Amino acid sequence: MISPMPELTFGVEMEAIVHAKLPATAARARRDVVERKIYDQVRQFLRSAGAPANQDLTYLRPSDNLDGRYNRWTVEEDFSIVPRTLSVPGQLYVSGIEMVSRKLPFTDAAYEEVRLALLAARSNVELYTNPTCALHIHVGHSDDSLIPFHVAKNLVLTFLTPEGIIDSMSDPEYLDADSCGYYCPPISSLPEFEGQSTFEMCLEVWGTNSIEELIALLNPWVADEERFVALNMLGINPGTRHTQVGGKKLKPSIEFRRFAASVDAEEITNFLKSVHHLICFCAAASDSNMWQLISLARIDDTGLSSINKGFMTLRLFLEFLRLEPNVVHFFTRRDFRERYEFEELGLDIEADQLRPRKPPGSESPSSDWVSTDSEMTDVDSAVNSDSNGSFVGEA
């Protein structure tokens, strides 16, 4: 068993879609007013499960503005989810949200907190995912010290060598969606790697000698396009850790960005355990261990690598990381069919509609959402007069 690293912590960002039934007066209100009510209700449910959650009194992104130590759960809007909003007056409201955990250790108690938080939310609102929703996992140290260069380098090599195998842990419909390709493309898609084999890419990573060199190779798009690849390491660069990218303060962590979203606690926990074992392996691996791994991607005289020949499968990779048998079984025996049940929402969403949206401020608001002050008051009155104090998820 790989020795645990108790100083490692995680934060998980769970993107989802909320399906809400609204009073007619609320449906006429401005979008941001209705969404604030939805976010507040979800926060209330999280707190009821014992997961400390921000009050978010200013409606700012609380993880950046109200809770710099990441000691509370937050619920915030997410502009990458399609459909981000959809309203049928008086009946249906759909909103893309992101539930962000507080910073937690990799322990059974922490996994249980994630489970209870999801259970509380799903018991009170209807949560769904579609191929534009993602699961992002941040891994760092409890004291905010930066993950060492050799661990980060080994992680890139371990992620890149069996890249397709790791991708198979997520739903192929998510990986094929335009939003995934835009917001969290694979490492192999970097322009610097164009035309190279996996082994040649690994050699470039192998040749880096500092975290700055590694990040310059891995995250070159961020400065001008505010995008990341499957692994975001900007937060562990001493030169950029206190800067902002896309209006957000960088977290002192490595971010895993290319996992499909889920509202199933078991699935999220298994992703967390996989990431933990992956980091622990990379911390313990020697240069010899890593060379043996990337050599599996070397193309031989037959024109194939050992990975192409099937000598490395998802099951072998997860067992190689010393994951528990039940986690290995979960990822190798899953059935992705009918994962995204759009019909349950009463929505007719075609694949070509699952496109990334522009960030806020780049588009003019729809005239359908223009409201008067009296209409903004309507939503407060409708919510406050409701017998249950909530309009989310009602029939």
Secondary structure, DSSP 8 states (H G I E B T S, - for coil): -----TTEEEEEEEEEEEEE---HHHHTS-HHHHHHHHHHHHHHHHHHTT--B---TT-S-HHHHT-TT--SBEEEE-TTSSSSEEEETTTEEEEEEEEE---EESSHHHHHHHHHHHHHHHHHSEEE--TT-EEEEEEEETT-----HHHHHHHHHHHHTTHHHHHTTS-HHHHHSHHHHHHS--GGGSGGGTT--HHHHHHHHHT--SHHHHHHHH--SHHHH----SEE-GGG-TTTTTSEETTEE--SEEEEEEEE----HHHHHHHHHHHHHHHHHHHH--HHHHHHHHGGG---TTS--TTTTTSS-HHHHHHHTT--HHHHHHHHS---TT---GGGGT----GGG------TTSS---GGG---HHHHHHHHHHHHHSTTS--TT--
